[in-house]
Amino acid sequence: MRAEETGDGARKPDAAVVRDALGVGVAVGLSGFAFGVTSAGSGLTVLQTCALSLLVFTGASQFALVGALAGGGNPFTAAAGAFFLGVRNAFYGLRLSQLLALPRAVRPFAAHWVIDETAAVSLAQPTRRSARIGFTVTGLTLYVLWNLTTLLGALGAEALGDTDAWGIDAAGPAVFLALLAPMLKSTTERAVAGIAVVLGLGLLPVLPAGVPVLVAALAAPAVLWAEGRKRGDRRASRRASQGGEHR
């Protein structure tokens, strides 16, 4: 497909798209090892750990689920927290469905690969062809590596024994923060993240495991409401000053 067919800009060489997609897929895929160790250290079997990566395949939700279970949280509460973290993928899917315009028969399979990394690589491409290549290469590389390293991490955790003694339980949150930090570009995003951290950590000692994650999700609407009020006050102030000048 030529660039002019999409109206999105100059065509990008396929080799460059593949290189970028492989870089993202390999870099993030290797962190599946941390999930495998964390999950197995939290009490899940190797089979359960691998099933999560194969069927759920969204790192933040997986880490949230096993973290809540490890803390003794109710399975339904843990699943609810993981679900809310994964909801963002539905919004990615709405945008990618228009961009990729995949055949109807392929869409159910492609939906399983709609995650932060595939969305980022696809949306960064100038043409539909490049976006499809980026999505496919990133998704395939990441899926294969994530599941392979999950298995290796789970098996390694069994060999290590008590993972708490090694401090490996901190690997999951560390990886999640490393993935999240580059995405916080605006003041609003940083404010949401900061308030969510304060709520999550502050409520951790007093609420059942998994519930602080759900409460922390309230940071987003709270910040957006405050931003809306601030903009409204500024508009009202400008109208008042303009009205005074006309008198």
DOLOPA-257970 format. One record per residue (C-alpha): residue number from 0; residue in three letters; z, y, x. Coordinates in Angstrom, 2 decimals. Layout:
<pts>
   n res      c3      c2      c1
 NUM ALA       Z       Y       X
...
</pts>
This chain:
<pts>
   n res      c3      c2      c1
   0 MET    0.00    0.00    0.00
   1 ARG   -0.94    3.37    1.44
   2 ALA    1.56    6.20    1.64
   3 GLU   -0.47    8.33   -0.73
   4 GLU   -0.10    5.65   -3.42
   5 THR    3.62    6.37   -3.66
   6 GLY    3.52   10.07   -2.97
   7 ASP    6.61    9.71   -0.77
   8 GLY    5.26   10.86    2.60
   9 ALA    3.71    9.49    5.76
  10 ARG    3.52    5.77    6.28
  11 LYS    6.12    4.24    8.63
  12 PRO    5.02    1.37   10.93
  13 ASP    6.16   -2.00    9.61
  14 ALA    7.58   -2.91   13.04
  15 ALA    9.84    0.16   12.97
  16 VAL   11.12   -0.74    9.50
  17 VAL   11.83   -4.32   10.58
  18 ARG   13.63   -3.10   13.72
  19 ASP   15.87   -0.75   11.75
  20 ALA   16.58   -3.37    9.08
  21 LEU   17.44   -6.01   11.68
  22 GLY   19.80   -3.59   13.40
  23 VAL   21.74   -2.97   10.20
  24 GLY   21.69   -6.63    9.14
  25 VAL   22.94   -7.96   12.47
  26 ALA   25.59   -5.27   13.00
  27 VAL   27.15   -5.75    9.56
  28 GLY   26.48   -9.47    9.28
  29 LEU   28.69  -10.24   12.27
  30 SER   31.68   -8.77   10.45
  31 GLY   31.60  -11.79    8.16
  32 PHE   33.66  -13.48   10.87
  33 ALA   36.54  -11.11   10.08
  34 PHE   36.29  -11.99    6.39
  35 GLY   36.29  -15.72    7.14
  36 VAL   39.42  -15.42    9.26
  37 THR   41.16  -13.14    6.75
  38 SER   40.31  -15.32    3.78
  39 ALA   41.38  -18.58    5.40
  40 GLY   44.50  -16.90    6.72
  41 SER   45.29  -15.78    3.17
  42 GLY   45.47  -19.37    1.99
  43 LEU   41.93  -20.01    0.70
  44 THR   40.19  -23.17    1.82
  45 VAL   37.04  -23.13    3.93
  46 LEU   35.03  -24.14    0.85
  47 GLN   36.51  -21.35   -1.28
  48 THR   35.94  -18.81    1.48
  49 CYS   32.30  -19.80    1.93
  50 ALA   31.74  -19.85   -1.84
  51 LEU   32.90  -16.23   -2.04
  52 SER   30.38  -15.13    0.56
  53 LEU   27.56  -17.18   -0.95
  54 LEU   28.13  -16.15   -4.57
  55 VAL   29.81  -12.72   -4.42
  56 PHE   28.21  -11.31   -1.26
  57 THR   29.73   -7.85   -1.28
  58 GLY   32.09   -7.37    1.62
  59 ALA   34.48   -4.75    0.24
  60 SER   35.06   -6.73   -2.96
  61 GLN   35.62   -9.93   -1.00
  62 PHE   38.18   -8.29    1.29
  63 ALA   39.93   -6.71   -1.70
  64 LEU   40.14  -10.03   -3.52
  65 VAL   41.57  -12.09   -0.66
  66 GLY   43.88   -9.23    0.34
  67 ALA   45.40   -9.07   -3.13
  68 LEU   45.74  -12.84   -3.32
  69 ALA   47.38  -12.94    0.10
  70 GLY   49.92  -10.38   -1.11
  71 GLY   50.87  -12.63   -4.01
  72 GLY   48.94  -10.70   -6.62
  73 ASN   47.87  -12.10   -9.97
  74 PRO   44.37  -13.66   -9.68
  75 PHE   43.13  -11.63  -12.67
  76 THR   44.42   -8.37  -11.17
  77 ALA   42.85   -9.26   -7.82
  78 ALA   39.54  -10.06   -9.51
  79 ALA   39.67   -6.78  -11.46
  80 GLY   40.12   -4.79   -8.26
  81 ALA   37.23   -6.60   -6.62
  82 PHE   35.09   -6.04   -9.72
  83 PHE   35.65   -2.27   -9.75
  84 LEU   34.71   -2.05   -6.08
  85 GLY   31.50   -3.96   -6.81
  86 VAL   30.47   -1.80   -9.79
  87 ARG   28.76    0.65   -7.42
  88 ASN   26.07   -1.96   -6.78
  89 ALA   24.93   -1.64  -10.39
  90 PHE   24.11    2.02   -9.76
  91 TYR   22.23    1.07   -6.59
  92 GLY   20.28   -1.40   -8.67
  93 LEU   19.15    1.27  -11.14
  94 ARG   17.66    3.34   -8.32
  95 LEU   16.20    0.41   -6.39
  96 SER   14.53   -1.07   -9.47
  97 GLN   12.38    2.07   -9.70
  98 LEU   11.77    2.33   -5.97
  99 LEU   10.91   -1.31   -5.26
 100 ALA    9.20   -2.13   -8.60
 101 LEU    9.52   -5.85   -7.92
 102 PRO    7.89   -8.48  -10.17
 103 ARG   10.10   -9.45  -13.10
 104 ALA   10.49  -13.03  -11.87
 105 VAL   11.87  -11.86   -8.52
 106 ARG   14.40   -9.33   -9.81
 107 PRO   17.27  -11.76  -10.62
 108 PHE   17.17  -13.08   -7.03
 109 ALA   16.80   -9.62   -5.49
 110 ALA   19.78   -8.37   -7.52
 111 HIS   22.07  -10.59   -5.43
 112 TRP   21.10   -8.58   -2.34
 113 VAL   21.73   -5.15   -3.87
 114 ILE   24.57   -3.89   -1.65
 115 ASP   25.39   -0.78    0.39
 116 GLU   23.28   -1.75    3.40
 117 THR   20.11   -2.85    1.61
 118 ALA   20.26    0.25   -0.60
 119 ALA   20.71    2.55    2.40
 120 VAL   17.80    1.04    4.35
 121 SER   15.49    0.97    1.33
 122 LEU   16.20    4.52    0.21
 123 ALA   15.58    5.82    3.73
 124 GLN   11.95    4.62    3.72
 125 PRO    9.00    6.92    2.99
 126 THR    6.86    4.43    1.03
 127 ARG    7.31    1.60   -1.43
 128 ARG    5.90   -0.90    1.06
 129 SER    8.41    0.19    3.70
 130 ALA   11.23    0.09    1.17
 131 ARG   10.35   -3.47    0.17
 132 ILE   10.19   -4.59    3.80
 133 GLY   13.47   -2.86    4.60
 134 PHE   15.20   -4.37    1.57
 135 THR   13.94   -7.89    2.27
 136 VAL   14.65   -7.95    6.01
 137 THR   18.07   -6.33    5.66
 138 GLY   19.06   -8.58    2.77
 139 LEU   17.88  -11.80    4.40
 140 THR   19.37  -11.04    7.81
 141 LEU   22.67   -9.91    6.39
 142 TYR   22.97  -12.79    3.91
 143 VAL   22.30  -15.46    6.53
 144 LEU   24.54  -13.93    9.21
 145 TRP   27.34  -13.00    6.82
 146 ASN   27.57  -16.54    5.48
 147 LEU   27.25  -18.15    8.91
 148 THR   29.96  -15.96   10.44
 149 THR   32.15  -16.46    7.37
 150 LEU   32.04  -20.20    8.00
 151 LEU   32.78  -19.75   11.70
 152 GLY   35.66  -17.39   10.93
 153 ALA   37.19  -19.75    8.39
 154 LEU   36.96  -22.70   10.76
 155 GLY   38.36  -20.56   13.57
 156 ALA   41.32  -19.52   11.41
 157 GLU   42.19  -23.16   10.85
 158 ALA   42.13  -23.74   14.60
 159 LEU   44.29  -20.65   15.27
 160 GLY   46.92  -21.68   12.76
 161 ASP   49.12  -18.76   11.67
 162 THR   46.73  -15.80   11.66
 163 ASP   49.58  -13.37   10.93
 164 ALA   50.98  -14.09   14.38
 165 TRP   47.66  -12.94   15.88
 166 GLY   47.47   -9.81   13.75
 167 ILE   44.09  -10.89   12.38
 168 ASP   45.14   -9.94    8.85
 169 ALA   44.32   -6.36    9.84
 170 ALA   40.68   -7.25   10.59
 171 GLY   39.56   -6.98    6.97
 172 PRO   40.86   -3.46    6.31
 173 ALA   39.63   -2.34    9.74
 174 VAL   36.09   -3.54    9.05
 175 PHE   36.12   -1.97    5.58
 176 LEU   37.23    1.39    6.98
 177 ALA   34.57    1.20    9.71
 178 LEU   31.91    0.69    7.04
 179 LEU   33.31    3.41    4.78
 180 ALA   33.95    6.21    7.28
 181 PRO   30.29    7.13    8.01
 182 MET   29.63    7.49    4.27
 183 LEU   32.23   10.26    3.82
 184 LYS   30.01   13.27    4.46
 185 SER   31.05   15.87    1.89
 186 THR   34.41   17.52    1.32
 187 THR   34.62   15.92   -2.13
 188 GLU   34.05   12.43   -0.74
 189 ARG   36.68   12.93    1.95
 190 ALA   39.13   14.25   -0.64
 191 VAL   38.58   11.19   -2.86
 192 ALA   39.10    8.85    0.10
 193 GLY   42.23   10.67    1.24
 194 ILE   43.88   10.68   -2.19
 195 ALA   42.93    7.03   -2.73
 196 VAL   44.60    6.09    0.56
 197 VAL   47.76    8.01   -0.36
 198 LEU   47.91    6.40   -3.81
 199 GLY   47.18    2.91   -2.50
 200 LEU   49.71    3.00    0.34
 201 GLY   52.33    4.92   -1.65
 202 LEU   52.29    2.48   -4.56
 203 LEU   52.03   -0.67   -2.44
 204 PRO   55.81   -1.21   -2.21
 205 VAL   56.48   -0.69   -5.93
 206 LEU   53.54   -2.29   -7.75
 207 PRO   52.26   -5.89   -7.79
 208 ALA   49.56   -6.74   -5.26
 209 GLY   46.12   -5.68   -6.44
 210 VAL   47.36   -2.99   -8.84
 211 PRO   47.50   -0.17   -6.22
 212 VAL   43.75   -0.63   -5.67
 213 LEU   43.11   -0.08   -9.37
 214 VAL   45.33    3.01   -9.46
 215 ALA   43.65    4.38   -6.32
 216 ALA   40.35    4.33   -8.22
 217 LEU   41.73    7.24  -10.28
 218 ALA   41.25    9.47   -7.22
 219 ALA   37.54    9.90   -8.00
 220 PRO   37.83   11.27  -11.56
 221 ALA   40.84   13.39  -10.53
 222 VAL   38.94   15.09   -7.71
 223 LEU   35.82   15.56   -9.85
 224 TRP   37.94   17.13  -12.61
 225 ALA   39.56   19.49  -10.10
 226 GLU   36.14   20.40   -8.67
 227 GLY   34.83   21.12  -12.18
 228 ARG   37.77   23.39  -12.96
 229 LYS   37.34   25.23   -9.67
 230 ARG   33.65   25.85  -10.36
 231 GLY   34.48   27.01  -13.88
 232 ASP   37.08   29.44  -12.57
 233 ARG   34.61   30.82  -10.04
 234 ARG   31.97   31.36  -12.74
 235 ALA   34.51   33.06  -14.99
 236 SER   35.59   35.30  -12.10
 237 ARG   31.99   36.26  -11.36
 238 ARG   31.31   37.07  -15.01
 239 ALA   34.46   39.19  -15.16
 240 SER   33.51   41.11  -12.02
 241 GLN   29.96   41.64  -13.26
 242 GLY   31.27   42.87  -16.59
 243 GLY   33.52   45.37  -14.79
 244 GLU   30.59   46.69  -12.77
 245 HIS   28.56   47.39  -15.92
 246 ARG   31.29   49.52  -17.49
</pts>
